[in-house]
């Protein structure tokens, strides 16, 4: 090896040693700097030792100085050392590894300093009420903390910084929320604390220069603006908009100081505001908001009022439609012109203003749809009101009755019917036929059923003067009234119908009365309704008629059971002349007669004459059959028993005649004929009375070899049984028995 080579080799080794020394020194500085930053950060965000805090600028200068030394070392290695190829590869590799380690440490230190810088910037901006700057700094710190460092995820200082970032964010949100509440404050109170007759809601908007804009920008940056707007929108709806919509007593007052005051009277069932008044009140509130938020925008340039509108517009419009506009829909066609002037036109104008203010989007057509569908909504409301009114009528008391007849088919009483009702009578009587066709017998019905039928005529008459769609729906509303009749009536009055004979009779008449009109009502209006409407109600008649007859039959069966219970006390009419038996038997018969008399009082004015006689006759026939069967089956009847039985049965015979009379009778009534017509076993009953009072010869004469009146009502075995029970065994009795066969 030449001398020059040896010199160069030594120079290279010296160069390498110099670089190695610099790297060692640089590493020591890095460790010192890392320890210093760690101690500062830990003391501030973990241990909270204020005496260890140092200026961030000094740390930054140290990092920049070390970074410069590191950069010089890197250039020295890359430019100078690489030329020394004779150096050992192992030495260069070690130097490069040290360099990479120092670079990683420097990256971590730089990240910590950036986070620290942003946190301090956020804290400083918050103190100056520069909320947007504070939010931006916290967002940057959050992004830095969220960016992973490979191999250094569990650094304790990073976790402390992350906690500090969250604390500062929540602190900033809290301060902005409190500031928001100071600038946009709500209050509500009772204007009269004693009676609490009025309630006052107040929204006060305080101007604060650029502060509100700062708050909105910061909240949007931190993602908290949506929840704030949501809470603000809820209070707008509940405290300002809703009282203006649902309560006609609401008054809205705004002051130059941007204070909105809404005052309402406390009412159990508030009346909705008229649409015009409601729109004026709502617009007053929106105009105050528009004035206050006019210069405020969010980050994408959208006006802040539009953001508020997005939160409340849908609920507000639904509230207006449901609580104000729908109840304002008139009940009659004649009021539609006034409704258009007071509701439709103001609604169109109101929607246009909201669109211009960008409070609602242009494609929000809730109010427009309401205006377009007003005819449909009108007929829907009309139908609902009709059915609700019909339901209320069906649930009203039955004991209020009115008299109806063929002269007054809708139940009008003589003595000046109104012009309106006279027109309905003419409609009801317009069917062609003989004088007796569809004649309505005189009877009493419930006043509510009379009103129900009048309502049906009114509904159909209105349908004839309505549009085709409206006419169809009104027709079906009238039909649905009678569908409801079948369900609501017997359910609402179930107890009264089962307990009180009078109510059963009234309901039976109601059903008959309704069917009487349903038979012709379709024909009366058929020509005036649209052609595609099959105007008939006849299919409802069997169901309604059966409903009335079933109710009446159930009442008759109930009365039968009551009377049979009374007759059970007679103990089969055995030994009726003896003391206790005589008393119990007489009591049983009188109870039955009293019950029949009671039914006569409650039924004779209500039921049609024929139906009344059939009903009383059915019950009387049951009593007659029971007594006849008991008497005929007796094995021994003493003379005193026969006399007592004949006396009791004669009492029934005497009281039965007046039972066949009714206050609705026209002229004199032949009670004998009516008894024989309505009490099938009446002649049998009278023949048994005759047998009880007759001698053997008289019995034989009435038998007349099986051709007499006695033979028509009793069988030979029954006559023989009574003869054996009444008479002692003698030759004359044997002779008479022999003739009866």
NUGU-799422 format. One record per residue: x, y, z of N, C-alpha, C in turn. Coordinates in steps of 0.02 Angstrom, whole numbers, plus 50000, padded with zeros to 5 digits. Layout:
XYZXYZXYZ
...
END
This chain:
500434994150000500005000050000500455006250000
500285011149956500695017149950500545021850008
500955026650017500865031550070500235035650061
500095037449998499485041349983498865037550003
498895031149985498305026950001498205026550077
498755025750111498705025250184498415031850213
498645037450185498405043950210497655044650198
497445042850136496725043350120496305038650164
496565032750175496205027950217496115030650287
496665033550313496625036450380496125042250381
496145046250327495675051950323494955049550324
494825044150287494135041450284493925038950352
494395035550386494215033150453494075038950500
494495044150493494375049950536493695053150521
493535053350455492885056250435492315052350465
492375045750462491835041450489491775042450564
492345042950598492315043950670491995050650687
492155055750645491865062250658491095062050650
490865058650598490135058150586489815054250643
490165048850664489885044850718489825049050781
490305053250792490275057550851489705062550847
489625065250787489065069950779488395066550789
488345060450764487715056750771487575055250844
488095053550881487995052250952487765058550988
488085064150970487895070451002487175072350984
487015071150919486335072750896485825068350932
485985062150942485525057550977485425059851049
485975062151080485905064451149485445070551153
485545075251103485105081051102484365079051092
484275074151048483585071851035483275069051099
483655065051135483385062151197483225067651247
483685072651252483545078051298482905081851279
482865083151213482275086851189481635082851200
481655076351186481065072051194480855071951268
481345071451312481195071351383480895077951405
481155083451377480905090051396480175090951374
480025088951311479335089551285478875084951325
479105078951339478695074151376478515076951446
479045079951479478925082551546478425088351544
478505092751493478055098451488477345096251475
477275091651427476595089351409476275085551466
476675081151497476395077151552476205081751611
476645086551624476495090951680475865095251668
475735096951605475175101351590474515097551584
474535091751550473905088351533473775082051574
474285079651613474185073651654474195075451728
474775078751749474845080251820474575087251838
474475091551785474215098251795474635102251845
475325101851836475785105751877475925112251841
475675117651866475755124051830476475126551833
476865124451885477545127051892478015124051840
477815118651803478255115551753478105118051683
477635122551674477455124851608478015129151579
478185128251516478705132251481478405135151418
478735139951392478495143251331478545138451273
478025138151234478025133751175478535135951123
478645142551119479115145151068479825142551079
480035141951143480715139451157480785132251134
480275128351147480285121251126480315120851050
479935125251017479925125150943480625126850916
480965131750947481635133650925482115127850933
482065124350990482505118551001482375113050950
481745111850936481585106650887481855108550819
481765115050801482005117250736482775116750732
483125118250788483855117850788484085110650780
483755106050817483935098950811483775096450742
483215098950715483025096850647483545099150597
483835105250607484365107650562484995103450568
485175101750630485765097450639485655090650606
485045088250613484885081750583484925082150507
484695087650481484715088550408485445088950384
485885092550422486595092950404486915086150406
486745082350458487035075550464486825071250406
486205072050386485955067950330486335069650267
486435076250254486805078250194487535075850197
487825076250256488515074050264488585066650247
488085062850272488115055550259488025054250185
487525057650156487355056150086487885058650038
488195064650053488655067650005489375065650017
489565065750082490265064550097490415057250112
490005054450154490155047750178490085042650124
489585043850078489475038850026490085038349980
490475043749978491075043449936491615038949967
491535037950031492035033850064491825026550060
491815023850001491575017049990492015011850023
492605014350042493045009550073492855008050145
492415012650171492215011450240491805005150245
491795002950302491434996650315490684997550303
490374992850269489644992850257489264992650323
489524989150370489184988450434489144995250469
489664999350464489665005850496489135010350465
489115010250397488615014350362487905012250379
487805005750384487135003250401486925005550470
487385005350517487225007650585487065015050586
487475018850546487345026050543486655027550514
486475023750462485815024850430485245023050477
485335017650516484815015650564484715020850618
485275023650641485225028950691484845034950663
485015036450599484685042150567483925041050564
483705035050543482985033650538482645034050606
482975031650658482685032050725482585039250747
483125043250733483075050250752482515053750712
482415051850649481885054850608481195053150637
481095046950659480445044950688480305048750752
480825049450793480735053250855480555060450840
480885063250788480755070150769480035070950744
479775066050706479075066250681478595066450740
478725062150790478285061850849478295068450886
478915071150895478975077450930478625083050892
478685083050825478355088150785477595087550791
477345081250791476615080150797476375082750865
476745081250918476545083550984476535091250987
477035094350956477055101650957476475104650917
476295101550860475725104150821475075103650860
474995097950894474385097050934474365102150990
474945102851023474985107751078474845114751053
475125116350995475025123050966474285124250952
473925119350923473215120050907472785120550970
472965116651021472585116951083472655123851116
473265126451117473365133051146473025138451105
473045137551038472705142350994471955142251007
471665136151016470945135551030470765138851096
471175137651147471025140551212471055148151209
471555150751172471625158051166471045161051127
470845157651072470285160151031469635159951070
469545155051111468935154451150468875160251199
469445162151228469425167751275469245174251239
469435174751174469285180751136468595180351103
468215174851116467565173551086467615172751010
468215170850987468295169050916468135161650909
467485160250912467275153250916467435149250853
467395152550795467555149050733468285146850731
468735151550752469455149950754469595144350804
469265144650862469365139550913469125132750887
468555132750854468295126350828468745123550775
469015127950731469465125550678470105122650708
470385125850759470995123250791470855116550825
470295116050859470125109650891470015104150840
469725106050783469625101050730470295098650703
470785103350694471455101350671471785096850722
471735098650786472045094550838471725087650839
471065087450829470715081050829470945076750771
471055079950713471295076150654471995073450667
472425077650696473105075350711473095069550761
472655070150811472615064750861472315058450831
471915059350780471605053450750472035050150698
472575053450675473035050450626473505045750662
473525039350645473925034550683474675035450671
475065033950723475795033650719475995026350727
476295023650675476455016550677476945015050733
476745010350775477175008250829477155012650890
476765018150887476745022750944476025024250965
475585019450959474875020550973474735021351048
475175018751090475025018651162475425023851201
475605029251167475985034451202475525037951252
475735038251313475315040951366475155048251354
475655052051328475555059151317475025060351264
475015056151212474505056851160473805055851189
473735051051233473085049851265472875055851308
473355058851342473205064751382472995070651338
473355071351280473175076651234472475075551205
472315069251192471645067751165471105069551216
471225067951279470755069851332470685077351337
471245080851332471225088151335470835091051277
470915088051219470555090451160469795089651170
469585083951196468875082751210468605087651261
469005088851313468785093551366468695100551337
469175102751296469125109451267468525109851219
468395104451182467835104351135467175105051173
467095101051227466475101451266466405108151300
466965110851322466945117451354466725122751304
466985122251243466805126951191466065126351174
465825120251167465115119151151464675121951207
464865120751269464475123151325464445130851325
465025133951314465045141251314464625144151257
464665140851198464265143251142463515142251155
463345136651186462635135351201462375140451250
462765142151301462555147151349462485153951316
462955155451271462915161851236462305162051190
462165156351158461565155751115460935157051157
460915154151217460325155051260460255162351282
460825165751291460785172751310460525177051253
460715175251192460515179251134459825177351108
459635170851116458975168551094458645165351154
458275169351192458015167051256457265165951252
457035160851288456325158951290456065160051361
455425161651365455095162051431454355160951421
454035158151472453305157251471453055158151543
452475161251548452205162551615451465163451610
451135162951667450415164251671450315171751682
449915174651639449795181851646449365183351707
448955178651725448545179451785448705173551830
449125174451878449385168851918448855165651961
448325169251976447805166352020447325162051980
447025164751929446545160851890446875156851835
447485158951817447845155651762447415155451699
447075160951687446625161251629446995162651564
447595165451570447985166851510448705164351518
449005163051461449695160851462450085164851410
450705166751428451105171051385451755167351367
451905166951302452535164151278452935169751247
453595169951263454005175451239454665172951211
454845175551152455505174251122455855180951114
456445181451146456835187651143457475186351105
457575190251051458165189551008458625195551020
459195194351051459665199751069460205200151016
460305206250991460835207150940461515207050975
461995203650945462655203050976463215203950927
463115208250877463645209450829463805203150789
464445201350791464685195650751464685189150791
464465189450853464515183650897464085177850873
463465179350853463025174050830463295170550769
463585174450723463885171450664464465166850683
464875169150733465425164950758465155158450787
464615159050826464325153050858464075148150806
463715150650756463425146250705463985142750666
464515146750647465075143650611465425138350652
465545139850717465895135150760465475128850771
464825129750783464385123950793464375119450731
464355122650673464355118650611465015114850604
465575118150621466235114850617466265108750663
465985109550724466015104150773465445099150766
464975100350718464425095750707463865096250758
463825101950793463325102850845462745107250823
462785109950763462275114750740461605111250730
461605105150706460975101650691460555100750754
460875098450808460505097450871460255104050899
460645109350893460425115950918459825118350878
459845117550812459285119550770458665115350786
458765109050801458195104650817457845107050881
458235108550932457945111050995457595117850985
457915122150946457615128650931456955127850893
456945123150846456335121850807455775119250850
455935114850897455415112250942455085117750983
455505122351008455225127951047454815132651003
455035133650942454645137850896453945134950885
453925128350874453275125050862452845125250924
453125123050981452705122251041452505128951073
452955133851072452825140151108452525145651065
452675145651000452445151150958451945148950904
452155144250862451735142550805451105138850826
451165133850869450575129850887450035133950921
450185138150971449655142350999449305146650947
449675149150898449375153350847448905149350801
449045142850793448645138650747448035135850782
448115133250842447575129350873447125133550918
447305139650933446915143650981446735150350949
446075151350941445845157550909445955163750952
446105162751016446215168451060446945170951058
447365167751018448075169451017448175176450986
448605180251019448805186750993449565187050990
449835189850935450555190150926450765197550924
451285198950963451535205850968452295205750962
452555210050918453285210550913453505217650927
454095218350957454355224950977454955226650934
455155232950932455765234750895456385231250921
456365228950983456945225451012456965218050993
456585216150941456565209150919456315204450973
455785206551006455455202251056454765200251029
454645193751025454005191151001453615188651062
452995191051071452585189051128451935186051101
451795179851121451175176451102450765175351165
450145177851165449705177251223449085173251203
448895168251243448305164251229447905163451294
447255162551286446815160851342446825153351353
446865151251416446845144151431446125141651426
446005137051380445345134151371445405126551366
444905123051393444925115751391444895113251320
444465116251280444395114351210444465120551167
445085122651153445185128751114444925128151043
444675133651017444415133750948444985135850902
445085132250846445635134050800445555141150774
446115144350760446095151150734445815151150663
445455156450644445255157250573445885157550530
445875154750470446485154450429446815161250418
446415166450404446715173050392447095175450454
446785175150511447105177350573447725173150588
447665166650578448225162150591448825163850547
448695164950481449245166650436449575173250456
449195178150477449485184450498449935183450559
449715179550607450115178450667450765174650651
450695169450610451295165450592451785169750553
451535173850506451985177950467452335183150510
452005185750561452325190450606452935187250639
452865181050661453415177550692453985176350643
453805174050582454325172450532454685178750510
454335184350505454655190550485455165192850537
455005192050601455495193650653456105189250647
456005182850635456575178350626456985180250565
456645181950511456985183750449457415190050459
457145194850496457515200950510458135199550552
458065195150601458615193650647459155189450614
458955184750572459435180150541459625182250470
459455188350450459525190250379460245189750353
460735191550394461435191750371461825185450389
461495180550415461845174550438461795168950386
462365165850373462385160150326462805154650357
462715148750332463135143150352463695142350302
464115137350311464735136950272464615135950197
464055132750178463925131850106463555137650076
463475143250113463155149150087462405149450096
462095144350125461375144250135461175149050191
460635152850178460385157450229460175153550291
460325156350350460175152750412459425151750422
459005156450397458285155750403458045149550366
458375147950310458195141950273458355135650314
458895135950352459065130250396458535129450450
458305135050478457765134650527457135131850494
456985134150433456405131750397456425124350385
457005121750369457065114450357456885110550420
457015113450477456875109950540456125110150558
455785115550543455105116450569454565116450515
454745117350451454225118550400453755112650393
454025106650392453585100850382453075100250438
453325100650500452865100150558452385106050560
452615111950543452185117850544451625117150493
451795115150431451285114550379450785109050396
451025103450424450565098150444450095100650499
450375104550545449965107350599449435112050572
449625116250524449145120950494448585117250459
448775112050420448265108350382447795104550429
448095101250478447695096950522447275100850572
447575105950604447245109250660446875115650641
447005118450582446685124750564446285124150499
446605122050445446265122050380445725116750376
445875110650399445375105250395444755106850437
444825109150500444215111050537443845116850505
444195120950465443865126750435443455124950373
443545118750348443155116650289442415116950305
442015120250263441305121050279440925114550277
440335114650307439905108750308439415108650250
439325114350217438825114750163439135117950102
438845116350044439085119249981439015126749979
438495129350011438365136550007438915140650041
439305137450085439835141150121440505140750086
440535137150029441175136049996441465142649968
441035147049942441285153349913441635157549967
441315158050025441625161650081442265158350104
442275151650103442875147950122443455149350074
443295149850009443825151349960444125158149974
443705163049989443955169850000444365170250064
444155166850116444475167450181445015162250195
445065157250152445545151850166445985150150106
445665148850048446045146449990446535151749966
446285157849955446725163149930447275164949980
447115165950045447665167150093448175161450096
447945155250086448405149550088448905149950030
448655151549970449105152249913449615157849925
449375163449950449825169049964450345167350017
450135163750068450585161850123451135157250097
450955152450054451465147950027451965151749984
451715156549944452165160549902452675164449944
452445167349998452905171150042453435166650072
453225160750096453705156150127454235153850076
454015152650014454495150649962454975156249947
454725162449942455165168149928455675169249984
455465168050046455935168750102456395162750108
456275157650066456645151250067456565147750135
455995149250167455835145850229455615138650215
455305137650158455135130850135455415130050065
455605123950045455845122949976455275123649926
455455125149863454955126149812454545119849799
454835113949810454465107749796454035105449855
454015109349909453585107549965452865109849948
452435104949933451765106649908451215104349955
451355104350021450835102150068450225106650065
450335113250066449765117850062449445117749993
449855117149942449595116949874449155110849863
449365105149891448955099049885448295099949921
448305103349978447685104550014447205108649971
447465113749939447045118049897446765114149838
447185109949806446965106049749446415101049768
446485098149826446025092749847445465095249891
445305101649888444815104449934444125101249924
443955099649861443305096449849443265089549882
443815085749875443835079149905443825079749981
444205084450007444225085350080443545087650106
443205091850067442545094150088442065088350095
442045084150043441555078650046441765073550098
442415072550108442635067950161442415070450230
442515076950241442315079750305441565079550313
441215081150259440485080850261440245073850280
440545068850248440345061850263440515060050335
441105062050358441295060550427440825063950477
440655070250462440195073850507439515070550509
439285068250450438635064850447438635058550489
439165054550482439195048250519439295049550594
439675054650611439765056350682439095058650713
438745062750675438095065150700437615059250706
437625054850656437185048950658437355044550718
437995043650731438195039550789437955042650855
438025049250860437795052550921437035051850929
436675052350874435945051450878435765044450901
436135039450876435985032550894436135031150967
436605034950995436795033751065436375037851114
435945042351088435535046451132434965042351162
434615045151210434115041451248433515039551205
433235033551220432675031051182431995033351209
431975035551271431315036751302430985043051275
431355047351239431035053051206430725050751141
430065050351139429725047551081429295052751046
429145051350983428695055450943428215050850906
427625053450889427125049450855427215050050780
427155044450745427185044350672426585040650645
426415042150583425855038750550425935039850475
425455037350437425485038250365425405045650346
425095049550390425025056750376425675060550390
426055058150438426675061450457427245056250455
427465054450395427945048850389428635050250418
428795056650427429445058250458429375060150531
428765059050559428675060050630428455066950650
428215070950602427995077650620427325077350655
427255081650703426625082050739426175087250706
425525086150711425055090950682425135097650717
425035102950678425065109650709425635113750683
425725113850616426205118550586426895115850577
426995110850534427675108650518428045113950480
428695114050489429095119250456429125117950381
429315123150345429375122450272429885117150253
430425116850292430945111950277430685104850284
430325103550339430065096850350429505095150301
429095100150282428565098850234428855096350169
429425099250151429755096950090429975089750095
430215087850155430425080850165429825076150162
429255078350188428655074150187428445072950115
428495078350075428305077550005428755072549971
429395072849986429855067949958429675060849979
429525060150044429385053550070428725050750044
428265055050022427605052750001427525052749926
428085053649890428035054349818427985047849780
428055042149814428005035649780427295034449753
427235031449694426585030149664426325023349686
425675022749695425365016349714424665017649739
424355012449763423675013249790423705016949856
423105018549881423075022549943423345018750003
423375012149999423625008150055424345005850046
424645007549989425325005249975425815008650023
426215004650056426735007250102426445011950154
425865010250179425575014450232425935013150297
426085018450333426435017950397425915017950453
425865012650492425375012550546425565017550600
425065020050634425185024850688425535021450746
426075024450769426455021650824426925027050850
427335025350898427825030050924428525027350913
428975031850893429675030050883430095034750925
430735033050931431185037450968431335043750927
431405049350962431545055650928432215055350891
432695051550918433345051150885433305047550818
432865042550813432785039050749432425043450699
431955047350722431625052250678432155057050650
432595059550693433115064250671433605060750625
433745054350638434195050550595433905049950525
433275048650520432965047850454432945054550418
432795059950455432805066550425433505068250399
434015066250438434705067350416434855063650352
434585057650345434695053750283434375057350224
433765059950233433435063550178433825069850161
434065073350211434455079450198435095077850160
435435072450180436055070450147435935068850074
435425065050060435275063149991435045069149950
434675073549981434465079549945435065083849928
435545084449974436155088249959436565084849904
436545078149904436905074449851436645076149782
435995077349777435695078749711435935085449682
436165089949725436395096449701437155097149704
437505091549713438235091749719438555088949655
439215089649651439585086749595439545079249597
439735076049542439655068849537440035065249592
440665067049601441075063749652440785064749722
440575070849735440285072449800439625068649810
439225068349757438575064949762438655057549778
439145054449746439265047249759439455046149831
439905050249857440135049249926439585050849976
439175055849962438625057350007438105051750007
437995048849949437525043249947437765037449991
438415035949985438675030350025438715032350100
438785038750114438745040950184438055039450212
437535040750171436855039250193436765031750204
437035027650159436995020450168437365018150231
437945021050241438345019050300438005020850365
437565025950364437185027650424436785021650448
436485018150401436055012550420436455006250435
437055005850406437515000450427437705001550500
437845007850517437995009550587437395008150632
436795009450606436185008350645436155001150670
436354996550627436324989450646436834987550699
437374991350703437904989650751437884993750815
437795000350807437845004750865437225004550908
436635004750876436005005250914435924999650965
435934993250944435834987950994436394987351045
436994989551026437554989151073437504994751126
437355000851104437325006551150436745005851199
436205002551179435605002051222435454994851242
435974990851244435874983651257435514982451323
435734985851376435434984651442434704986951444
434574992851416433884995451417433424991051376
433664988451319433244984251276433064977651309
433514975151351433374968751384432954969551447
433004975251480432664976051545431984979351540
431894983951493431284987951492430854986251431
430244983851442429794982151385429664988251341
429614994051371429475000151332430035001351281
430665000551302431225001751257431234996651200
431074990451216431064985351163430534987051111
429954989351134429414991251088429614997151045
429945002151076430165008051039430675006050986
431145001851005431654999750957431354995650900
430864991450916430524987650864430184992450815
429864997650841429555002650798430075006450757
430645008050789431175011550753431395007550692
431495001050702431714996850646431184996550592
430554995750612430014995650563429965002250526
430055007750563430015014450534430585015550483
431185013550502431755014250456431645010050393
431425003950401431304999650342430755002550298
430245005550329429705008650291429985013850243
430455017950266430745023050222431265020250174
431645015250197432155012350152431835009150091
431215007050097430885003650041430795008449982
430725014949995430585019649941431095025149933
431535026049981431985031849978432455031549918
432665025549899433105024949841432755027049777
432125025049770431745026849710431625034449706
431535037549763431395044749763431975048849738
432595046549751433175050449732433565047449673
433345041849648433725038249597433855042549536
433345046049512433415049849450433855056049459
433945058249520434335064349532435065062949548
435235056649558435925054849574436285052649511
436965052549512437335050349452437125043449429
437185042249364436945036049335437315029849361
437945030649378438335024849400438195023049473
437735026649506437555025049575436925020849575
436975014949604436385010749613436045012849678
435595017649671435295020749730434755016149759
434965011449799434495006949832434705005749903
434215005049946434325003450016433954997050036
433624993949986433194988250001433574982450031
434214981650012434604976050037434734976550112
434654982650140434764983550212434144981850253
433574981550220432944980650257432894974150296
433054968250267432984961950305433384961950370
433984964650367434414964650426434124969150481
433884975050461433604979750510432944977150538
432524974350493431884971750516431994965950566
432464961650549432614955950593432884958250660
433264963650659433534966450722432964968550768
432454971850740431894974050781431464968250806
431304963550762430884957950782431234953450833
431884952450824432264948350873432254951550942
432334958050944432324961651008431644960951041
431114961651002430434961051030430294953951053
430524949051015430414942051034430794940451098
431384943051104431764941951166431404944851226
431094950751217430724953751271430094949651288
429764947051236429184942851249429374936551286
429924933651268430164927551303430334929251375
430634935151386430794937151454430154938051495
429634941151465429004941951500428664935251513
428724930651467428444923951477428764920651538
429424921251543429774918251600429544921351665
429434927951665429204931351726428524928651747
428074927951699427394925751715427384918351735
427794914451703427824907351722428084906751793
428564911051812428804911051882428234912751930
427814917551911427234919151953426774913051961
426634909651905426164904051906426454898051943
427114897751949427414892151986427194892352059
427024898252083426804898852154426124895752165
425754894452111425094891252118425144883752132
425754880952127425884873852142425434869052103
425364870652038424984866151995424234866652004
423984871752040423264872752052422944866752088
423334863552131423074857952170422784860652235
422184858352253421854860252316421844867752326
421604871352275421624878652277421154881652328
420694877552356420224880352405420494880152475
421044876652486421334876352553421694882852569
421794884152633422044890652656422654893452620
423234890352631423854893052602423844892452526
423594886952501423564886052428423104891252397
422544892652429422074897652402422404904452397
422764906352449423094912852449423644913352395
424074908152392424624908252343424374908052272
423844904252259423574903752191423264910252170
422874913252215422564919652199423094925052187
423614924852228424164929752220424514928852153
424634922552134424974921152070424564923852012
423904922552012423484924851957423464932451955
423414935652012423394942952013424054946051990
424614942752008425264945251985425314944951909
425064939451880425074938851808424644944251776
424054945351803423614950551776423914957451784
424244958551840424574965051851425134966151800
425514960851786426064961451737425774962851668
425234959451650424914960751585424644967951583
424364970251638424124977151641424684982151633
425254980751663425844985151656426074985351584
426104979651552426314979451482425824983251438
425174982751455424674986551417424824994051421
424984996451481425115003551490425715005851448
426245001851448426865004151414426855002651339
426434998051317426444996051246425884999051205
425305000451235424725002151194424815008751156
425185013551184425295019851149425895019451102
426325014551113426945014151074426855009751012
426635003651022426594998850967425995000450921
426054998750858425454998850814424924994250843
424284995750829423724992150860423784984650849
423884982550788423914975350773424484971950809
425064975250809425634972150842425544971950917
425234977250944425104977251016424654971351035
424114970250997423654964851014423994957951006
424414957450955424764951050946425244949751004
425584954951027426064954151082425704952351147
425184956251165424804954651226424464947951219
424194946551160423864940151148424334934351156
424954935051133425454929651140425584928051213
425674933351253425794932251324425184929451360
424594932151343423974929651373423854922451354
424014920751293423924913751271424374909051309
424984911451324425444907251363425164906051433
424864911151463424564910451530423974905651526
423554906451476422964902251468423164894951458
423654893751416423884886951403424154883751467
424544887551505424834884851567424284882951616
423784887351625423244885951672422824880051648
422654880051584422244874551556422584867851564
423224867551548423594861151554423604858751626
423704863451673423724861451744423034858951768
422504862551748421834860751772421614854051741
421744853151677421534846951643421904840851672
422504841851696422904836151721422754834451794
422324838451828422164837051898421774830451904
421934826351954421604819851963420994820452009
420984825552051420414826152097420274833552107
419654835552092419454842552101418824842552143
418884844952204418294845252247417834850852223
417224850852251416744855952231417004862952247
417314863652306417584870252325418174872152280
418594867052263419154868352217418894870652149
418384867152124418104868952059417834875952060
417494877752115417224884452121417774889752122
418314888152161418874892952166419234893652098
419344887952064419664888151998419244892151949
418594890751950418154894351904418164901851919
418204903551983418224910552002418854914051978
419424910651988420064913551966420104914151890
419864908951856419884909051782419394914151755
418834915051789418354920151768418644927151777
419064927851829419404934351839419854935951779
420214930851757420644931751698420214933351637
419644929651631419194930751574418914937851574
418774940351633418494947051639419014952451622
419634951351645420164956351634420484955851565
420364950351530420684949451465420384954151413
419734955351417419414959651367419724966551362
419784970251417420094976951414420824976751389
421174971151398421864970751375421914971351299
421374969651264421384969851192421254976851164
421124981551207420984988351185421634992551187
421674997251140422265001551135422055008751125
422465013351147422305020451139422325022551065
422645018351023422685019950952422105017150912
421625013950947421045011050912420625016550879
420375014950821419915019350786419215016450790
418785019150830418115016550839418085011150892
417485007950896417385002650945417734996350924
417934992350975418294986050963417894980350993
417794975150954417454969150978417974964851012
418004965251078418534961851115418474954351109
417854951751102417774944451096418114941851034
418004945450979418324943350916419084944050921
419314949650950420034950750956420354945551001
420014943451054420284938151097420354931651058
419834929851022419864923550984420394923950929
420504930050901420994930750847421714930650873
421834933650930422524934550954422724929651009
422224926251039422384921251091422134914451065
422554910551034422334904351000421954899551047
422134899251110421824894451156421284897751200
421014903351177420524906751219419884902751226
419624899851172419004895851175419104889651219
419684886751217419834881051260419784883251333
420064889251347420044891951414419314892951438
418894895851395418194897051414417804890551422
417964885451382417624879051389417794875651454
418424876351476418624873351540418254876851597
418164883551592417774887051643417054884351644
416794883251585416114880551580416064873651613
416554869351600416564862551628416594862951704
417004867451730417074868051803416414870051835
416004873851800415364876151829414764871751808
414874866751764414314863051734414174856451772
413564854051758413374847351783413544842251730
413454835751747413604830451699413164831251637
412544833051646412094833651589412314839351543
412514845051573412734850651533413374849051495
413814845251528414434843251494414274838651435
413814834151446413614829551393413304833351335
412894838351351412584842251298413104846151257
413624849151291414134852951254414594848351215
414624841951236415024837251196414654835451133
414004833951141413554832651084413844827451037
414024821851066414294816251026414894818250983
415314822551013415924824550979415834830050928
415234833250926415104838450877414974845250909
414974845550975414834851751009415464856051019
415364861951047415934866551057416464863751104
416254859551151416744856651197417214851951160
416934848351112417344843551073417844847251029
417704853451011418174857250969418794859451006
418744860051072419304862851110419654857751154
419324852551176419634847451219419554840651186
420034836351198420004829551173419564825451219
419344819551194418914815151234419264813051299
419904811651295420274809551355420304815151406
420384821451383420414827151429419734828251462
419194827551424418524828351453418384822951505
418574816751488418474811251535418874812451599
419494814851591419924816051649419604821351694
419324826551665419004831751706418374829151740
417974824951704417364822151734417544817751794
418064813651786418274809251841418514813351901
418854819051886419114823251940418564827151975
418044828951938417524833251966416954829351999
416794823451973416194819951996416384813152026
415964811152074416064804652105415844799152057
416094793252073415954787552029415244785052041
414804786851993414104784651996413904781851929
413294779151927413044776351864412964781851812
412734787751835412654793251788413324795451758
413844795751802414514797551776414754792451726
414624785851743414844780551698414484781051631
413844782851634413464783451572413734789151528
413884794751562414144800451524414834798851495
415254795751535415924793851511415884789151451
415384784851453415304780151398415114783651333
414764789451340414564793051279415134797251250
415624798751291416174803051268416734798551240
416804798951176417324794951144417504797951076
END
